[in-house]
Amino acid sequence: MTQPEGIAVELERLRGITEAGFARLDGRLEVVLQRTNRTEEDVRRLREEHDQDLAVLRAEVEALKRGRWPLPALGALTGLGGLVAAVLALFLN
């Protein structure tokens, strides 16, 4: 084998190794791309679920706010009732 033929054979061997490496890299990149797409879809779905849950919680909090007792008004009425009872007790005795 002459020197140029040896170089050609070695270059062909390197070309095969390079092609095999690129094929392996391409396969790995496809896997990464699939995982990335799946992750993006999962994140999008989780955001939608989160937004829905948040909307439900906000609606529940608003319903609780509307349904709560007017505690300051009840406190004022109770105090007024106590004052009236004390004044009546003072004058009736």
PDB file as gemmi writes it, atoms N, CA and C in Angstrom:
CRYST1    1.000    1.000    1.000  90.00  90.00  90.00 P 1                      
ATOM      1  N   MET A   1       0.856  -1.147   0.000  1.00  0.00           N  
ATOM      2  CA  MET A   1       0.000   0.000   0.000  1.00  0.00           C  
ATOM      3  C   MET A   1       0.917   1.229   0.000  1.00  0.00           C  
ATOM      4  N   THR A   2       0.625   2.125  -0.883  1.00  0.00           N  
ATOM      5  CA  THR A   2       1.421   3.336  -0.956  1.00  0.00           C  
ATOM      6  C   THR A   2       0.905   4.353   0.040  1.00  0.00           C  
ATOM      7  N   GLN A   3       1.673   5.332   0.238  1.00  0.00           N  
ATOM      8  CA  GLN A   3       1.317   6.324   1.242  1.00  0.00           C  
ATOM      9  C   GLN A   3       0.007   7.051   0.925  1.00  0.00           C  
ATOM     10  N   PRO A   4      -0.254   7.506  -0.330  1.00  0.00           N  
ATOM     11  CA  PRO A   4      -1.542   8.160  -0.591  1.00  0.00           C  
ATOM     12  C   PRO A   4      -2.726   7.226  -0.366  1.00  0.00           C  
ATOM     13  N   GLU A   5      -2.551   5.920  -0.679  1.00  0.00           N  
ATOM     14  CA  GLU A   5      -3.666   4.989  -0.436  1.00  0.00           C  
ATOM     15  C   GLU A   5      -3.919   4.822   1.055  1.00  0.00           C  
ATOM     16  N   GLY A   6      -2.862   4.804   1.840  1.00  0.00           N  
ATOM     17  CA  GLY A   6      -2.994   4.691   3.294  1.00  0.00           C  
ATOM     18  C   GLY A   6      -3.698   5.901   3.879  1.00  0.00           C  
ATOM     19  N   ILE A   7      -3.363   7.064   3.326  1.00  0.00           N  
ATOM     20  CA  ILE A   7      -4.025   8.284   3.790  1.00  0.00           C  
ATOM     21  C   ILE A   7      -5.500   8.263   3.422  1.00  0.00           C  
ATOM     22  N   ALA A   8      -5.809   7.815   2.206  1.00  0.00           N  
ATOM     23  CA  ALA A   8      -7.198   7.741   1.765  1.00  0.00           C  
ATOM     24  C   ALA A   8      -7.990   6.771   2.635  1.00  0.00           C  
ATOM     25  N   VAL A   9      -7.374   5.630   2.973  1.00  0.00           N  
ATOM     26  CA  VAL A   9      -8.052   4.647   3.821  1.00  0.00           C  
ATOM     27  C   VAL A   9      -8.280   5.233   5.214  1.00  0.00           C  
ATOM     28  N   GLU A  10      -7.271   5.902   5.736  1.00  0.00           N  
ATOM     29  CA  GLU A  10      -7.402   6.498   7.068  1.00  0.00           C  
ATOM     30  C   GLU A  10      -8.455   7.607   7.066  1.00  0.00           C  
ATOM     31  N   LEU A  11      -8.478   8.414   6.018  1.00  0.00           N  
ATOM     32  CA  LEU A  11      -9.498   9.462   5.914  1.00  0.00           C  
ATOM     33  C   LEU A  11     -10.900   8.861   5.828  1.00  0.00           C  
ATOM     34  N   GLU A  12     -11.033   7.751   5.100  1.00  0.00           N  
ATOM     35  CA  GLU A  12     -12.345   7.090   4.990  1.00  0.00           C  
ATOM     36  C   GLU A  12     -12.777   6.520   6.337  1.00  0.00           C  
ATOM     37  N   ARG A  13     -11.807   5.974   7.091  1.00  0.00           N  
ATOM     38  CA  ARG A  13     -12.117   5.450   8.429  1.00  0.00           C  
ATOM     39  C   ARG A  13     -12.561   6.600   9.346  1.00  0.00           C  
ATOM     40  N   LEU A  14     -11.861   7.721   9.298  1.00  0.00           N  
ATOM     41  CA  LEU A  14     -12.230   8.889  10.100  1.00  0.00           C  
ATOM     42  C   LEU A  14     -13.591   9.442   9.688  1.00  0.00           C  
ATOM     43  N   ARG A  15     -13.858   9.387   8.381  1.00  0.00           N  
ATOM     44  CA  ARG A  15     -15.161   9.849   7.897  1.00  0.00           C  
ATOM     45  C   ARG A  15     -16.274   8.976   8.463  1.00  0.00           C  
ATOM     46  N   GLY A  16     -16.060   7.661   8.488  1.00  0.00           N  
ATOM     47  CA  GLY A  16     -17.053   6.737   9.053  1.00  0.00           C  
ATOM     48  C   GLY A  16     -17.264   6.988  10.541  1.00  0.00           C  
ATOM     49  N   ILE A  17     -16.159   7.198  11.254  1.00  0.00           N  
ATOM     50  CA  ILE A  17     -16.265   7.476  12.695  1.00  0.00           C  
ATOM     51  C   ILE A  17     -17.024   8.780  12.921  1.00  0.00           C  
ATOM     52  N   THR A  18     -16.705   9.797  12.110  1.00  0.00           N  
ATOM     53  CA  THR A  18     -17.371  11.093  12.239  1.00  0.00           C  
ATOM     54  C   THR A  18     -18.857  10.975  11.936  1.00  0.00           C  
ATOM     55  N   GLU A  19     -19.212  10.259  10.888  1.00  0.00           N  
ATOM     56  CA  GLU A  19     -20.620  10.080  10.544  1.00  0.00           C  
ATOM     57  C   GLU A  19     -21.365   9.334  11.645  1.00  0.00           C  
ATOM     58  N   ALA A  20     -20.724   8.304  12.206  1.00  0.00           N  
ATOM     59  CA  ALA A  20     -21.358   7.555  13.291  1.00  0.00           C  
ATOM     60  C   ALA A  20     -21.556   8.462  14.513  1.00  0.00           C  
ATOM     61  N   GLY A  21     -20.557   9.299  14.805  1.00  0.00           N  
ATOM     62  CA  GLY A  21     -20.684  10.222  15.939  1.00  0.00           C  
ATOM     63  C   GLY A  21     -21.801  11.223  15.725  1.00  0.00           C  
ATOM     64  N   PHE A  22     -21.887  11.761  14.500  1.00  0.00           N  
ATOM     65  CA  PHE A  22     -22.962  12.707  14.204  1.00  0.00           C  
ATOM     66  C   PHE A  22     -24.329  12.030  14.273  1.00  0.00           C  
ATOM     67  N   ALA A  23     -24.418  10.802  13.832  1.00  0.00           N  
ATOM     68  CA  ALA A  23     -25.687  10.074  13.899  1.00  0.00           C  
ATOM     69  C   ALA A  23     -26.101   9.865  15.356  1.00  0.00           C  
ATOM     70  N   ARG A  24     -25.120   9.504  16.202  1.00  0.00           N  
ATOM     71  CA  ARG A  24     -25.403   9.319  17.629  1.00  0.00           C  
ATOM     72  C   ARG A  24     -25.829  10.643  18.261  1.00  0.00           C  
ATOM     73  N   LEU A  25     -25.137  11.711  17.911  1.00  0.00           N  
ATOM     74  CA  LEU A  25     -25.470  13.036  18.430  1.00  0.00           C  
ATOM     75  C   LEU A  25     -26.857  13.465  17.966  1.00  0.00           C  
ATOM     76  N   ASP A  26     -27.178  13.193  16.719  1.00  0.00           N  
ATOM     77  CA  ASP A  26     -28.499  13.534  16.187  1.00  0.00           C  
ATOM     78  C   ASP A  26     -29.589  12.788  16.948  1.00  0.00           C  
ATOM     79  N   GLY A  27     -29.355  11.523  17.227  1.00  0.00           N  
ATOM     80  CA  GLY A  27     -30.323  10.734  18.000  1.00  0.00           C  
ATOM     81  C   GLY A  27     -30.522  11.303  19.396  1.00  0.00           C  
ATOM     82  N   ARG A  28     -29.425  11.708  20.029  1.00  0.00           N  
ATOM     83  CA  ARG A  28     -29.531  12.286  21.374  1.00  0.00           C  
ATOM     84  C   ARG A  28     -30.266  13.627  21.334  1.00  0.00           C  
ATOM     85  N   LEU A  29     -29.979  14.401  20.311  1.00  0.00           N  
ATOM     86  CA  LEU A  29     -30.674  15.683  20.187  1.00  0.00           C  
ATOM     87  C   LEU A  29     -32.174  15.490  19.970  1.00  0.00           C  
ATOM     88  N   GLU A  30     -32.556  14.465  19.237  1.00  0.00           N  
ATOM     89  CA  GLU A  30     -33.983  14.172  19.042  1.00  0.00           C  
ATOM     90  C   GLU A  30     -34.642  13.839  20.372  1.00  0.00           C  
ATOM     91  N   VAL A  31     -33.940  13.053  21.195  1.00  0.00           N  
ATOM     92  CA  VAL A  31     -34.480  12.695  22.508  1.00  0.00           C  
ATOM     93  C   VAL A  31     -34.633  13.946  23.362  1.00  0.00           C  
ATOM     94  N   VAL A  32     -33.621  14.814  23.343  1.00  0.00           N  
ATOM     95  CA  VAL A  32     -33.695  16.051  24.116  1.00  0.00           C  
ATOM     96  C   VAL A  32     -34.835  16.929  23.614  1.00  0.00           C  
ATOM     97  N   LEU A  33     -35.001  17.012  22.313  1.00  0.00           N  
ATOM     98  CA  LEU A  33     -36.087  17.816  21.747  1.00  0.00           C  
ATOM     99  C   LEU A  33     -37.450  17.266  22.163  1.00  0.00           C  
ATOM    100  N   GLN A  34     -37.613  15.950  22.137  1.00  0.00           N  
ATOM    101  CA  GLN A  34     -38.878  15.348  22.562  1.00  0.00           C  
ATOM    102  C   GLN A  34     -39.151  15.646  24.031  1.00  0.00           C  
ATOM    103  N   ARG A  35     -38.106  15.512  24.864  1.00  0.00           N  
ATOM    104  CA  ARG A  35     -38.283  15.783  26.298  1.00  0.00           C  
ATOM    105  C   ARG A  35     -38.624  17.252  26.525  1.00  0.00           C  
ATOM    106  N   THR A  36     -37.978  18.134  25.785  1.00  0.00           N  
ATOM    107  CA  THR A  36     -38.257  19.562  25.919  1.00  0.00           C  
ATOM    108  C   THR A  36     -39.698  19.866  25.528  1.00  0.00           C  
ATOM    109  N   ASN A  37     -40.144  19.294  24.426  1.00  0.00           N  
ATOM    110  CA  ASN A  37     -41.530  19.515  23.990  1.00  0.00           C  
ATOM    111  C   ASN A  37     -42.518  18.986  25.023  1.00  0.00           C  
ATOM    112  N   ARG A  38     -42.221  17.816  25.570  1.00  0.00           N  
ATOM    113  CA  ARG A  38     -43.096  17.227  26.586  1.00  0.00           C  
ATOM    114  C   ARG A  38     -43.104  18.102  27.838  1.00  0.00           C  
ATOM    115  N   THR A  39     -41.933  18.598  28.224  1.00  0.00           N  
ATOM    116  CA  THR A  39     -41.846  19.451  29.407  1.00  0.00           C  
ATOM    117  C   THR A  39     -42.606  20.751  29.193  1.00  0.00           C  
ATOM    118  N   GLU A  40     -42.466  21.352  28.027  1.00  0.00           N  
ATOM    119  CA  GLU A  40     -43.202  22.580  27.732  1.00  0.00           C  
ATOM    120  C   GLU A  40     -44.707  22.343  27.781  1.00  0.00           C  
ATOM    121  N   GLU A  41     -45.150  21.223  27.264  1.00  0.00           N  
ATOM    122  CA  GLU A  41     -46.581  20.888  27.298  1.00  0.00           C  
ATOM    123  C   GLU A  41     -47.046  20.686  28.741  1.00  0.00           C  
ATOM    124  N   ASP A  42     -46.222  20.006  29.547  1.00  0.00           N  
ATOM    125  CA  ASP A  42     -46.571  19.804  30.951  1.00  0.00           C  
ATOM    126  C   ASP A  42     -46.649  21.134  31.695  1.00  0.00           C  
ATOM    127  N   VAL A  43     -45.701  22.022  31.445  1.00  0.00           N  
ATOM    128  CA  VAL A  43     -45.707  23.330  32.105  1.00  0.00           C  
ATOM    129  C   VAL A  43     -46.935  24.126  31.679  1.00  0.00           C  
ATOM    130  N   ARG A  44     -47.274  24.092  30.398  1.00  0.00           N  
ATOM    131  CA  ARG A  44     -48.458  24.809  29.917  1.00  0.00           C  
ATOM    132  C   ARG A  44     -49.722  24.271  30.589  1.00  0.00           C  
ATOM    133  N   ARG A  45     -49.828  22.945  30.662  1.00  0.00           N  
ATOM    134  CA  ARG A  45     -50.997  22.325  31.294  1.00  0.00           C  
ATOM    135  C   ARG A  45     -51.062  22.674  32.780  1.00  0.00           C  
ATOM    136  N   LEU A  46     -49.912  22.641  33.456  1.00  0.00           N  
ATOM    137  CA  LEU A  46     -49.893  22.978  34.878  1.00  0.00           C  
ATOM    138  C   LEU A  46     -50.258  24.440  35.114  1.00  0.00           C  
ATOM    139  N   ARG A  47     -49.830  25.323  34.212  1.00  0.00           N  
ATOM    140  CA  ARG A  47     -50.207  26.733  34.347  1.00  0.00           C  
ATOM    141  C   ARG A  47     -51.706  26.900  34.194  1.00  0.00           C  
ATOM    142  N   GLU A  48     -52.286  26.201  33.232  1.00  0.00           N  
ATOM    143  CA  GLU A  48     -53.740  26.286  33.042  1.00  0.00           C  
ATOM    144  C   GLU A  48     -54.473  25.777  34.276  1.00  0.00           C  
ATOM    145  N   GLU A  49     -54.018  24.637  34.826  1.00  0.00           N  
ATOM    146  CA  GLU A  49     -54.648  24.089  36.025  1.00  0.00           C  
ATOM    147  C   GLU A  49     -54.488  25.054  37.198  1.00  0.00           C  
ATOM    148  N   HIS A  50     -53.299  25.640  37.320  1.00  0.00           N  
ATOM    149  CA  HIS A  50     -53.044  26.596  38.391  1.00  0.00           C  
ATOM    150  C   HIS A  50     -53.966  27.800  38.271  1.00  0.00           C  
ATOM    151  N   ASP A  51     -54.106  28.324  37.056  1.00  0.00           N  
ATOM    152  CA  ASP A  51     -54.981  29.471  36.849  1.00  0.00           C  
ATOM    153  C   ASP A  51     -56.436  29.130  37.172  1.00  0.00           C  
ATOM    154  N   GLN A  52     -56.865  27.921  36.796  1.00  0.00           N  
ATOM    155  CA  GLN A  52     -58.230  27.503  37.106  1.00  0.00           C  
ATOM    156  C   GLN A  52     -58.421  27.373  38.613  1.00  0.00           C  
ATOM    157  N   ASP A  53     -57.452  26.743  39.294  1.00  0.00           N  
ATOM    158  CA  ASP A  53     -57.545  26.597  40.750  1.00  0.00           C  
ATOM    159  C   ASP A  53     -57.560  27.962  41.433  1.00  0.00           C  
ATOM    160  N   LEU A  54     -56.747  28.866  40.939  1.00  0.00           N  
ATOM    161  CA  LEU A  54     -56.690  30.207  41.513  1.00  0.00           C  
ATOM    162  C   LEU A  54     -58.017  30.936  41.324  1.00  0.00           C  
ATOM    163  N   ALA A  55     -58.626  30.778  40.161  1.00  0.00           N  
ATOM    164  CA  ALA A  55     -59.923  31.414  39.913  1.00  0.00           C  
ATOM    165  C   ALA A  55     -60.986  30.846  40.850  1.00  0.00           C  
ATOM    166  N   VAL A  56     -60.955  29.539  41.065  1.00  0.00           N  
ATOM    167  CA  VAL A  56     -61.916  28.914  41.978  1.00  0.00           C  
ATOM    168  C   VAL A  56     -61.712  29.440  43.398  1.00  0.00           C  
ATOM    169  N   LEU A  57     -60.456  29.513  43.829  1.00  0.00           N  
ATOM    170  CA  LEU A  57     -60.181  30.003  45.179  1.00  0.00           C  
ATOM    171  C   LEU A  57     -60.609  31.464  45.348  1.00  0.00           C  
ATOM    172  N   ARG A  58     -60.364  32.277  44.321  1.00  0.00           N  
ATOM    173  CA  ARG A  58     -60.797  33.673  44.403  1.00  0.00           C  
ATOM    174  C   ARG A  58     -62.314  33.773  44.522  1.00  0.00           C  
ATOM    175  N   ALA A  59     -63.018  32.947  43.749  1.00  0.00           N  
ATOM    176  CA  ALA A  59     -64.484  32.953  43.816  1.00  0.00           C  
ATOM    177  C   ALA A  59     -64.955  32.523  45.209  1.00  0.00           C  
ATOM    178  N   GLU A  60     -64.291  31.522  45.789  1.00  0.00           N  
ATOM    179  CA  GLU A  60     -64.672  31.065  47.125  1.00  0.00           C  
ATOM    180  C   GLU A  60     -64.407  32.139  48.173  1.00  0.00           C  
ATOM    181  N   VAL A  61     -63.276  32.831  48.057  1.00  0.00           N  
ATOM    182  CA  VAL A  61     -62.972  33.898  49.015  1.00  0.00           C  
ATOM    183  C   VAL A  61     -63.985  35.027  48.896  1.00  0.00           C  
ATOM    184  N   GLU A  62     -64.350  35.387  47.690  1.00  0.00           N  
ATOM    185  CA  GLU A  62     -65.358  36.434  47.498  1.00  0.00           C  
ATOM    186  C   GLU A  62     -66.697  36.009  48.083  1.00  0.00           C  
ATOM    187  N   ALA A  63     -67.061  34.741  47.900  1.00  0.00           N  
ATOM    188  CA  ALA A  63     -68.318  34.244  48.471  1.00  0.00           C  
ATOM    189  C   ALA A  63     -68.268  34.292  49.993  1.00  0.00           C  
ATOM    190  N   LEU A  64     -67.119  33.949  50.569  1.00  0.00           N  
ATOM    191  CA  LEU A  64     -66.984  34.027  52.021  1.00  0.00           C  
ATOM    192  C   LEU A  64     -67.059  35.472  52.509  1.00  0.00           C  
ATOM    193  N   LYS A  65     -66.473  36.381  51.755  1.00  0.00           N  
ATOM    194  CA  LYS A  65     -66.542  37.795  52.142  1.00  0.00           C  
ATOM    195  C   LYS A  65     -67.976  38.295  52.123  1.00  0.00           C  
ATOM    196  N   ARG A  66     -68.732  37.886  51.119  1.00  0.00           N  
ATOM    197  CA  ARG A  66     -70.138  38.322  51.029  1.00  0.00           C  
ATOM    198  C   ARG A  66     -70.982  37.704  52.132  1.00  0.00           C  
ATOM    199  N   GLY A  67     -70.668  36.488  52.523  1.00  0.00           N  
ATOM    200  CA  GLY A  67     -71.494  35.778  53.495  1.00  0.00           C  
ATOM    201  C   GLY A  67     -71.101  35.985  54.942  1.00  0.00           C  
ATOM    202  N   ARG A  68     -70.032  36.710  55.202  1.00  0.00           N  
ATOM    203  CA  ARG A  68     -69.618  36.873  56.602  1.00  0.00           C  
ATOM    204  C   ARG A  68     -70.562  37.830  57.336  1.00  0.00           C  
ATOM    205  N   TRP A  69     -70.580  37.665  58.619  1.00  0.00           N  
ATOM    206  CA  TRP A  69     -71.428  38.505  59.439  1.00  0.00           C  
ATOM    207  C   TRP A  69     -70.810  39.891  59.524  1.00  0.00           C  
ATOM    208  N   PRO A  70     -71.639  40.880  59.629  1.00  0.00           N  
ATOM    209  CA  PRO A  70     -71.107  42.249  59.800  1.00  0.00           C  
ATOM    210  C   PRO A  70     -70.667  42.441  61.254  1.00  0.00           C  
ATOM    211  N   LEU A  71     -69.509  41.930  61.591  1.00  0.00           N  
ATOM    212  CA  LEU A  71     -69.055  41.908  62.983  1.00  0.00           C  
ATOM    213  C   LEU A  71     -68.928  43.303  63.606  1.00  0.00           C  
ATOM    214  N   PRO A  72     -68.419  44.307  62.946  1.00  0.00           N  
ATOM    215  CA  PRO A  72     -68.370  45.630  63.600  1.00  0.00           C  
ATOM    216  C   PRO A  72     -69.762  46.151  63.953  1.00  0.00           C  
ATOM    217  N   ALA A  73     -70.727  45.924  63.072  1.00  0.00           N  
ATOM    218  CA  ALA A  73     -72.091  46.383  63.350  1.00  0.00           C  
ATOM    219  C   ALA A  73     -72.682  45.617  64.531  1.00  0.00           C  
ATOM    220  N   LEU A  74     -72.429  44.316  64.597  1.00  0.00           N  
ATOM    221  CA  LEU A  74     -72.930  43.519  65.728  1.00  0.00           C  
ATOM    222  C   LEU A  74     -72.278  43.968  67.026  1.00  0.00           C  
ATOM    223  N   GLY A  75     -70.991  44.288  66.970  1.00  0.00           N  
ATOM    224  CA  GLY A  75     -70.305  44.777  68.176  1.00  0.00           C  
ATOM    225  C   GLY A  75     -70.897  46.086  68.663  1.00  0.00           C  
ATOM    226  N   ALA A  76     -71.186  46.977  67.714  1.00  0.00           N  
ATOM    227  CA  ALA A  76     -71.786  48.262  68.092  1.00  0.00           C  
ATOM    228  C   ALA A  76     -73.171  48.063  68.679  1.00  0.00           C  
ATOM    229  N   LEU A  77     -73.971  47.200  68.078  1.00  0.00           N  
ATOM    230  CA  LEU A  77     -75.320  46.942  68.605  1.00  0.00           C  
ATOM    231  C   LEU A  77     -75.275  46.303  69.983  1.00  0.00           C  
ATOM    232  N   THR A  78     -74.326  45.401  70.195  1.00  0.00           N  
ATOM    233  CA  THR A  78     -74.201  44.757  71.508  1.00  0.00           C  
ATOM    234  C   THR A  78     -73.811  45.787  72.559  1.00  0.00           C  
ATOM    235  N   GLY A  79     -72.882  46.660  72.184  1.00  0.00           N  
ATOM    236  CA  GLY A  79     -72.484  47.719  73.130  1.00  0.00           C  
ATOM    237  C   GLY A  79     -73.643  48.650  73.448  1.00  0.00           C  
ATOM    238  N   LEU A  80     -74.411  49.004  72.428  1.00  0.00           N  
ATOM    239  CA  LEU A  80     -75.572  49.863  72.629  1.00  0.00           C  
ATOM    240  C   LEU A  80     -76.614  49.176  73.510  1.00  0.00           C  
ATOM    241  N   GLY A  81     -76.812  47.874  73.280  1.00  0.00           N  
ATOM    242  CA  GLY A  81     -77.762  47.120  74.118  1.00  0.00           C  
ATOM    243  C   GLY A  81     -77.292  47.071  75.563  1.00  0.00           C  
ATOM    244  N   GLY A  82     -76.007  46.917  75.786  1.00  0.00           N  
ATOM    245  CA  GLY A  82     -75.470  46.926  77.160  1.00  0.00           C  
ATOM    246  C   GLY A  82     -75.642  48.275  77.818  1.00  0.00           C  
ATOM    247  N   LEU A  83     -75.446  49.335  77.030  1.00  0.00           N  
ATOM    248  CA  LEU A  83     -75.639  50.687  77.566  1.00  0.00           C  
ATOM    249  C   LEU A  83     -77.099  50.908  77.970  1.00  0.00           C  
ATOM    250  N   VAL A  84     -78.021  50.493  77.134  1.00  0.00           N  
ATOM    251  CA  VAL A  84     -79.448  50.636  77.429  1.00  0.00           C  
ATOM    252  C   VAL A  84     -79.805  49.834  78.682  1.00  0.00           C  
ATOM    253  N   ALA A  85     -79.281  48.623  78.798  1.00  0.00           N  
ATOM    254  CA  ALA A  85     -79.564  47.799  79.976  1.00  0.00           C  
ATOM    255  C   ALA A  85     -79.001  48.447  81.235  1.00  0.00           C  
ATOM    256  N   ALA A  86     -77.806  49.036  81.141  1.00  0.00           N  
ATOM    257  CA  ALA A  86     -77.203  49.678  82.315  1.00  0.00           C  
ATOM    258  C   ALA A  86     -78.003  50.911  82.722  1.00  0.00           C  
ATOM    259  N   VAL A  87     -78.430  51.703  81.727  1.00  0.00           N  
ATOM    260  CA  VAL A  87     -79.223  52.900  82.035  1.00  0.00           C  
ATOM    261  C   VAL A  87     -80.563  52.504  82.654  1.00  0.00           C  
ATOM    262  N   LEU A  88     -81.215  51.476  82.120  1.00  0.00           N  
ATOM    263  CA  LEU A  88     -82.498  50.996  82.684  1.00  0.00           C  
ATOM    264  C   LEU A  88     -82.297  50.487  84.097  1.00  0.00           C  
ATOM    265  N   ALA A  89     -81.231  49.778  84.341  1.00  0.00           N  
ATOM    266  CA  ALA A  89     -80.967  49.249  85.685  1.00  0.00           C  
ATOM    267  C   ALA A  89     -80.704  50.401  86.663  1.00  0.00           C  
ATOM    268  N   LEU A  90     -80.057  51.442  86.172  1.00  0.00           N  
ATOM    269  CA  LEU A  90     -79.754  52.581  87.025  1.00  0.00           C  
ATOM    270  C   LEU A  90     -81.026  53.333  87.420  1.00  0.00           C  
ATOM    271  N   PHE A  91     -81.925  53.535  86.453  1.00  0.00           N  
ATOM    272  CA  PHE A  91     -83.123  54.306  86.717  1.00  0.00           C  
ATOM    273  C   PHE A  91     -84.237  53.494  87.380  1.00  0.00           C  
ATOM    274  N   LEU A  92     -84.272  52.210  87.202  1.00  0.00           N  
ATOM    275  CA  LEU A  92     -85.335  51.391  87.772  1.00  0.00           C  
ATOM    276  C   LEU A  92     -85.056  51.001  89.203  1.00  0.00           C  
ATOM    277  N   ASN A  93     -83.866  51.151  89.647  1.00  0.00           N  
ATOM    278  CA  ASN A  93     -83.574  50.802  91.041  1.00  0.00           C  
ATOM    279  C   ASN A  93     -83.759  51.920  91.962  1.00  0.00           C  
TER     280      ASN A  93                                                      
END                                                                             
